[in-house]
Amino acid sequence: MMFKTGGAAAFAVAWLGLATAAFAGTAEGRAALQAGDFATALRELGAAARAGDPQAQNLYGTMLKDGAGGAPDKTAAAAWYRRAAEAGDAEAQVNLGYMLFHGDGVPRDRQAGLGWYERAAEQGHAAAQFNAARVYWDGDGVPRDPQKAMKLFAAAAAAGLPEAQFSYGVALLAQPRPDAPQAFNWFSRAARQGEAPAYAKLAAMYLLGQGVGKDPVAAQTWALLGEAAGDPLAKQLREKLEADLTPQQSAAARQQAAAFVPVRERE
């Protein structure tokens, strides 16, 4: 998945947990990234990339794309992503797919971008599954295919990707025969991971008893969280509920909202 550089620490954290390096220099480059030493990371990862390590090629490509340690070079980044992607590196396949699909530093080619998403999705890469699902759901440059999108959303959601869990819930409600209980389940999982768009969905479902029993306190809890995240629908729901709740219920909802701490299902 593409990411934007947010300082040395943010850049380094994005790459924690990668597999043990197969080529000399990759481990050293990773360690340098974690330490924020971009000059060393560029040197070590560049050497490992030129030696043919797909993981190093992907990391090196991302450093070049984001300008970590120098000026951004998206053309070179795409070339390194392609080498790693053709060697089967799923992360590089997603990164190359993103650049092609969005024309980010390379000529836009949505068909080719989708093709790389799908190759990574076949390897079980959750972000690739989600990206491809959105393309098929929206019909963005390809014929719309809700069934294929649903399968991909489901796979990414099951892997724990919160944005996929939210989107899968939306898709379940948009079916000719909506599945509200399953949608509620996926909105719940997404919300508990901190996926803010899911908060208002849960608030509305608890308010209406859609897919779950009516619970005005739970509805207000999620409405408060959604409003705090800047969701105008959540604000409307909070105002509506506030007029109907007892002071005790209102206090309980505020206490629960204040105590809420998102917990990620996956790193």
Secondary structure, 3 states (H helix, E strand, C coil): CCCCCCCHHHHHHCCCCCCCCCCCCHHHHHHHHHHCCHHHHHHHHHHHHHHCCHHHHHHHHHHHHHCCCCCCCHHHHHHHHHHHHHCCCHHHHHHHHHHHHHCCCCCCCHHHHHHHHHHHHHCCCHHHHHHHHHHHHHCCCCCCCHHHHHHHHHHHHHCCCHHHHHHHHHHHHCCCCCCHHHHHHHHHHHHHCCCCHHHHHHHHHHHHCCCCCCCHHHHHHHHHHHHHCCCHHHHHHHHHHHHHCCHHHHHHHHHHHHHCCCCCCCC
